[in-house]
Amino acid sequence: MVETIYGNTPCMLGAKNISATKDFSDIDVLVYGVPWEGAVTWGDYTGCELGPKVMRLCSARYSGYLPEINDMDVFEHVTLGDVGDVDVVPADVDETMKRITSFTSDLWKSGKFVVGLGGDHGITFPIVRSITETGKKVGIIHLDAHYDNLPSHNGDQYARCSPFARLYEQEGVRNESIIHTGIHGPRNEPQSGRNAKAAGAVTLTVNDIRGHKDLKELAKEIHAMASKDVDCVYLTICSDVLDFAFNPGGPVDGNGLTSYELLTLVHEICKLGVIGMDFVEIYPQQDPNQLSAHFASTLILYALAGNILHNQQNIKQ
């Protein structure tokens, strides 16, 4: 029997429902949702608050078996627990940001690998803020078409275009260990590149990725930069780092990564060690076949497979 997290919505990837008990004792990986969409920054392209629900629904089709990665069954190595969703307040941005930080704070204190399902990219700031509040200094690998570092949108300082503007200001985040990766396209503003430079953050464009001869070596270089002088590395992925050919349920950005390129980078980065991750900006209403929501399961499994190999290597050492 597949456990449901609410209504007829299954837990993510067959996870155990721990939303009521918050009992993490026999769990290795914690999954949660943030069904949040703040200020809409592009016309009526909206609906990503439905992302956590639809990603869970699609995940019911998947096992944990990855024959292409060491013939691994992820679920022979880790047990997933679905903690449910942050109780967002659609009419109150400030209160929602506080609730995201409070909700995720307990997850980080557990020491488990944590996976967040968005929601728009504004959620990453309060998530990372909760890591810093545990006393850790954080580096961030940010896979995205866009910098998401504008000061605000129509007065909303927590808009989806602004999380990195807030993270540049956040005590406990080392700006030089923020690696904006896969940046591309004219939906970026010139000021965004200038903001990243002024903050000391690193930019790797899509051409930097394509110009590198070896994705595995590139992942090592990215992780080395993100992990310098910090206690942990967090991974945040916006769906639009993918080309829209691979992401029909995401923002309409061309010249992005292929699914193979993104999966390889994520797997190799997680092999080197990250504390957790989020995947944001899935718009189910734009994608009648839910291809992007389906992709989330594979992406998370590749990340978990990397985390498993990382832990196994640490045990050997």
C-alpha positions in Angstrom: 0.0 0.0 0.0 1.3 3.5 -0.9 0.9 5.9 2.0 -0.8 9.2 1.2 0.4 12.5 2.6 -3.1 14.1 2.3 -6.2 13.3 0.3 -5.3 11.0 -2.5 -1.8 12.4 -2.9 0.9 9.8 -2.3 4.0 10.5 -0.2 7.0 11.4 -2.4 8.6 8.3 -4.0 6.8 5.9 -1.6 8.1 7.6 1.5 6.8 6.9 5.0 4.2 9.5 6.1 5.8 11.2 9.1 3.9 14.5 8.8 2.0 13.9 12.1 4.6 12.1 14.2 7.7 14.0 13.1 9.6 10.9 14.1 12.8 10.9 12.2 14.5 8.0 14.1 14.3 5.4 11.4 14.5 7.8 8.4 17.5 8.7 6.3 16.0 11.3 3.9 13.4 13.9 4.8 11.1 15.2 2.0 8.8 18.2 2.4 6.8 20.6 0.2 6.4 24.3 0.0 3.3 25.0 -2.0 4.1 28.7 -2.4 3.9 31.2 -5.1 4.6 34.8 -4.3 4.5 37.8 -6.7 4.1 36.6 -10.3 6.9 38.1 -12.3 6.0 37.2 -15.8 2.4 37.7 -17.1 0.0 34.9 -16.1 2.7 32.2 -16.0 1.6 30.9 -12.7 0.7 27.9 -10.7 3.9 26.6 -9.2 2.3 26.3 -5.8 0.8 23.1 -7.2 4.4 21.7 -7.8 4.7 19.7 -4.6 1.3 18.0 -5.0 1.9 17.1 -8.7 5.5 15.9 -8.2 4.2 13.6 -5.5 1.4 12.3 -7.7 3.9 11.6 -10.5 6.4 9.9 -8.2 4.0 7.0 -7.6 5.1 5.7 -11.0 8.8 5.2 -9.9 10.9 2.7 -8.1 14.4 3.6 -6.7 16.2 1.4 -9.2 18.9 3.1 -11.4 20.5 0.5 -13.6 22.8 3.1 -15.2 24.3 4.0 -11.8 26.1 0.9 -10.5 22.9 -1.1 -10.8 21.7 0.7 -7.7 18.4 0.5 -5.9 18.3 3.7 -3.9 15.8 2.3 -1.5 18.0 -0.6 -0.5 20.2 2.0 1.1 18.0 4.8 2.4 14.5 5.2 3.9 12.5 8.3 2.9 10.1 10.1 5.2 7.6 12.7 3.9 7.2 15.4 6.4 4.3 17.1 4.6 4.0 20.7 3.5 4.8 24.0 5.1 1.6 25.7 6.2 1.9 28.8 4.0 -0.3 31.9 4.2 -1.0 33.0 0.6 -1.9 36.6 1.6 1.0 37.1 4.0 4.5 36.9 2.5 6.4 37.8 5.6 4.6 35.3 7.8 5.1 32.5 5.1 8.9 33.2 5.1 9.0 32.8 8.9 7.0 29.6 8.7 9.4 28.1 6.1 12.4 28.9 8.3 10.7 27.5 11.4 9.5 24.3 9.6 12.9 23.5 8.0 14.9 24.3 11.2 13.8 21.1 12.8 14.7 19.1 9.7 18.2 20.4 9.6 18.7 19.8 13.3 17.9 16.1 12.6 21.1 15.7 10.6 19.3 13.9 7.8 19.5 14.6 4.1 16.7 17.1 3.3 14.8 17.5 0.0 12.4 20.4 -0.6 9.8 20.6 -3.3 8.8 24.0 -4.5 7.0 26.3 -5.0 8.8 29.3 -6.5 12.4 30.1 -5.9 11.7 32.6 -3.2 11.5 29.7 -0.8 15.3 29.1 -0.9 16.2 32.1 1.2 14.2 31.1 4.3 15.4 27.5 3.9 19.0 28.5 3.9 18.4 31.0 6.7 17.3 28.1 8.8 20.6 26.3 8.2 22.6 29.3 9.2 20.5 29.5 12.4 21.9 26.1 13.4 25.3 27.8 13.5 26.6 26.4 10.2 28.4 28.6 7.6 26.9 27.7 4.2 28.0 27.6 0.6 25.4 27.3 -2.1 25.5 25.6 -5.5 22.7 27.4 -7.5 21.7 25.7 -10.8 19.5 28.1 -12.7 19.0 30.1 -15.9 18.7 33.3 -13.9 20.6 34.9 -11.0 17.5 35.6 -9.0 19.3 38.4 -7.2 17.3 41.5 -7.9 16.5 43.6 -4.8 12.8 43.1 -5.1 9.8 42.8 -7.4 7.1 45.5 -7.0 8.2 46.0 -3.4 8.3 42.3 -2.5 11.8 41.6 -1.2 11.1 37.8 -1.1 9.9 37.5 -4.7 11.1 34.6 -6.9 13.6 37.0 -8.6 15.2 38.0 -5.2 16.3 35.1 -3.0 20.0 35.6 -3.7 19.7 39.3 -3.0 18.6 38.3 0.5 21.2 35.5 0.7 24.0 37.9 -0.1 22.9 39.8 3.0 22.5 36.7 5.2 25.0 36.3 8.0 26.3 32.7 7.8 26.3 32.5 4.0 29.8 32.9 2.4 29.1 34.9 -0.7 32.3 33.8 -2.4 31.0 30.2 -2.0 27.8 31.0 -3.8 28.2 29.4 -7.3 25.6 30.6 -9.8 25.7 27.8 -12.3 24.2 27.4 -15.8 23.2 31.1 -16.0 22.0 32.0 -19.5 19.6 34.0 -21.6 18.2 37.5 -22.0 15.5 37.1 -19.3 18.4 38.1 -16.9 18.8 41.8 -16.2 22.2 43.4 -16.7 22.0 44.5 -13.1 21.9 40.9 -12.0 25.4 40.1 -13.3 26.7 43.3 -11.6 25.0 42.3 -8.3 26.7 38.9 -8.3 30.1 40.5 -8.9 29.6 43.1 -6.2 28.6 40.4 -3.7 31.6 38.3 -4.6 29.6 35.4 -5.9 30.9 33.1 -8.7 29.2 32.9 -12.1 29.4 29.9 -14.4 27.3 30.3 -17.5 25.9 27.6 -19.7 28.8 28.2 -22.0 31.2 27.5 -19.2 29.5 24.2 -18.7 29.5 23.3 -22.4 33.1 24.4 -22.8 34.3 22.1 -20.1 35.6 18.8 -21.4 34.4 16.7 -18.5 31.2 17.2 -16.5 32.5 15.1 -13.6 35.6 17.2 -13.3 33.5 20.3 -13.6 31.3 19.1 -10.7 34.4 18.7 -8.6 35.5 22.2 -9.4 32.1 23.7 -8.6 31.9 21.8 -5.3 35.5 22.8 -4.3 34.5 26.5 -4.8 31.2 26.1 -2.9 32.8 24.2 0.0 35.7 26.6 0.6 35.7 28.0 4.1 32.2 26.8 5.0 30.7 24.0 7.1 28.3 22.7 4.5 27.0 23.0 0.9 23.4 23.4 -0.1 22.1 22.7 -3.6 19.2 24.6 -5.1 17.9 23.8 -8.6 15.5 25.9 -10.6 13.8 23.8 -13.4 14.7 26.5 -16.0 18.4 25.6 -15.9 17.1 23.0 -18.3 16.3 24.0 -21.9 12.6 24.3 -22.4 12.7 21.2 -24.7 13.5 19.2 -21.6 11.2 21.2 -19.3 7.8 21.9 -20.7 6.4 22.6 -17.3 9.0 25.2 -16.4 9.7 28.8 -17.5 10.3 29.3 -21.2 14.1 29.5 -21.4 16.0 28.2 -24.4 19.7 27.3 -24.7 19.7 25.5 -21.4 21.1 22.2 -20.2 19.9 18.8 -21.3 18.4 16.4 -18.8 21.6 14.3 -19.1 23.8 17.3 -18.3 21.7 18.3 -15.3 21.4 14.8 -13.9 25.1 14.2 -14.3 26.1 17.5 -12.5 23.6 16.9 -9.7 24.7 13.3 -9.1 28.4 14.1 -9.2 28.0 17.1 -6.9 26.0 15.0 -4.3 28.7 12.4 -4.4 31.0 15.1 -3.1 28.7 16.1 -0.2 25.8 18.4 0.2 23.5 18.9 3.2 20.3 18.9 1.2 18.6 20.4 -1.8 15.5 22.0 -3.3 13.9 21.8 -6.7 11.6 24.7 -7.7 9.6 26.3 -10.4 7.4 23.5 -11.8 4.2 24.8 -13.3 1.8 21.9 -13.7 -0.9 24.0 -15.4 1.5 24.7 -18.3 2.3 21.0 -18.8 -0.6 18.7 -19.7 1.6 15.5 -19.6 3.4 16.6 -16.4 6.8 15.8 -18.0 8.6 18.3 -15.7 6.9 17.0 -12.6 7.8 13.4 -13.6 11.5 14.5 -14.1 11.6 15.6 -10.5 11.6 11.9 -9.3 14.6 11.0 -11.5 16.4 14.2 -10.4 15.9 13.4 -6.7 16.9 9.8 -7.2 20.1 10.8 -8.9 20.9 13.2 -6.0 20.2 10.5 -3.4 22.3 8.0 -5.3 25.2 10.5 -5.2 24.6 11.1 -1.4 24.7 7.3 -0.8 28.0 7.0 -2.6 29.3 9.9 -0.7 28.3 8.3 2.6 29.8 4.9 1.6 33.1 6.6 0.8 33.2 8.3 4.1 32.6 5.0 5.9 35.5 3.5 4.0 37.8 6.3 5.1 
